[in-house]
Amino acid sequence: FQQIMKGNYEFDSPYWDAISESAKDFIQHLMCLDPKTRYTCKQALQHPWISGNTALDKNIAETVSTQLKKNFARQKWRQAFNAKAVIRKMRLLAMQPHSQDSEDRPAEAQSAAEK
């Protein structure tokens, strides 16, 4: 996201292979950092990809769906890994001996116990 905000992005393969050059051109004009060269709403509506017939005759639904499923699965694995790491850490903390010595208690608790 940081790179996009700096205007440093690419249409990486294989993710963008099925996308027409006209669509990529449209996106590039919308993402210009310089507001003077960035498309206005009127210009965007006049772009050939919007107003014309320059879109590819490819059905990209399957490609997009497959990529979304991969990303979703990757996210679920990451969540499961993080949950496992948290559980492991909690078990390690639970196994540590808990001392009831005055050294382990906060100063307020020590003074209350001494009264």
C-alpha positions as CSV (number, residue, x, y, z in Angstrom):
1,F,0.0,0.0,0.0
2,Q,2.9,2.3,0.8
3,Q,4.3,1.8,-2.7
4,I,1.0,2.5,-4.3
5,M,0.8,5.8,-2.3
6,K,4.2,6.7,-3.7
7,G,3.0,5.8,-7.3
8,N,5.4,2.8,-7.4
9,Y,3.3,-0.1,-8.6
10,E,3.3,-2.7,-11.3
11,F,0.8,-5.0,-13.0
12,D,2.4,-8.2,-11.9
13,S,2.1,-11.4,-13.9
14,P,0.2,-13.7,-13.6
15,Y,-2.4,-11.7,-11.8
16,W,-2.8,-9.0,-14.4
17,D,-2.2,-11.2,-17.5
18,A,-5.9,-11.5,-18.3
19,I,-6.5,-7.7,-18.0
20,S,-6.6,-5.7,-21.2
21,E,-4.0,-3.0,-21.9
22,S,-6.8,-0.5,-22.1
23,A,-8.0,-1.4,-18.5
24,K,-4.4,-1.0,-17.3
25,D,-4.1,2.4,-19.0
26,F,-7.4,3.5,-17.4
27,I,-6.1,2.5,-13.9
28,Q,-2.8,4.2,-14.5
29,H,-4.5,7.5,-15.4
30,L,-6.7,7.2,-12.2
31,M,-3.7,6.6,-10.0
32,C,-1.5,9.5,-11.2
33,L,0.1,11.2,-8.2
34,D,0.0,14.6,-9.9
35,P,-3.6,15.9,-9.7
36,K,-3.0,18.0,-12.8
37,T,-2.4,14.9,-14.9
38,R,-4.8,12.5,-13.0
39,Y,-8.1,11.9,-14.8
40,T,-11.1,13.9,-13.8
41,C,-14.5,12.2,-13.6
42,K,-15.4,13.5,-17.1
43,Q,-12.1,12.2,-18.6
44,A,-12.5,8.8,-16.9
45,L,-16.0,8.4,-18.4
46,Q,-14.6,9.3,-21.8
47,H,-11.8,6.7,-21.6
48,P,-12.1,4.0,-24.3
49,W,-12.2,1.2,-21.7
50,I,-15.3,2.8,-20.2
51,S,-17.0,4.3,-23.2
52,G,-15.8,2.0,-26.0
53,N,-15.4,-1.6,-26.7
54,T,-11.8,-2.2,-25.8
55,A,-12.3,-4.7,-23.0
56,L,-11.0,-8.2,-23.7
57,D,-13.5,-10.9,-24.6
58,K,-12.1,-13.1,-21.8
59,N,-14.0,-14.3,-18.8
60,I,-11.7,-13.4,-15.9
61,A,-14.2,-14.6,-13.3
62,E,-12.5,-17.9,-12.9
63,T,-9.0,-16.4,-12.6
64,V,-10.1,-13.8,-10.1
65,S,-12.1,-16.4,-8.1
66,T,-9.1,-18.8,-8.0
67,Q,-6.8,-16.0,-6.8
68,L,-9.3,-14.8,-4.1
69,K,-9.6,-18.4,-2.8
70,K,-5.8,-18.7,-2.6
71,N,-5.5,-15.4,-0.7
72,F,-8.4,-16.4,1.6
73,A,-6.8,-19.8,2.3
74,R,-3.4,-18.2,3.0
75,Q,-5.1,-15.7,5.4
76,K,-6.8,-18.6,7.2
77,W,-3.5,-20.5,7.6
78,R,-1.8,-17.4,8.9
79,Q,-4.6,-16.9,11.5
80,A,-4.4,-20.6,12.5
81,F,-0.6,-20.3,12.9
82,N,-1.0,-17.1,15.0
83,A,-3.6,-18.8,17.2
84,K,-1.4,-21.8,17.8
85,A,1.6,-19.5,18.7
86,V,-0.6,-17.7,21.2
87,I,-1.8,-20.9,22.8
88,R,1.8,-22.2,23.0
89,K,2.9,-19.0,24.7
90,M,0.0,-19.2,27.2
91,R,0.8,-22.8,28.0
92,L,4.5,-21.8,28.6
93,L,3.4,-19.0,30.9
94,A,1.0,-21.3,32.8
95,M,3.8,-23.8,33.4
96,Q,6.1,-21.2,35.0
97,P,6.2,-21.4,38.8
98,H,4.3,-18.5,40.4
99,S,6.0,-17.3,43.5
100,Q,4.0,-15.7,46.3
101,D,7.1,-14.1,47.8
102,S,6.9,-10.4,48.6
103,E,9.5,-9.8,45.9
104,D,6.9,-10.7,43.2
105,R,4.1,-8.5,44.6
106,P,3.7,-4.8,43.8
107,A,4.7,-2.3,46.5
108,E,1.1,-1.5,47.3
109,A,0.3,-5.1,48.0
110,Q,3.4,-5.4,50.2
111,S,2.5,-2.4,52.3
112,A,-1.1,-3.6,52.6
113,A,0.1,-7.0,53.7
114,E,2.5,-5.5,56.3
115,K,-0.4,-3.5,58.0
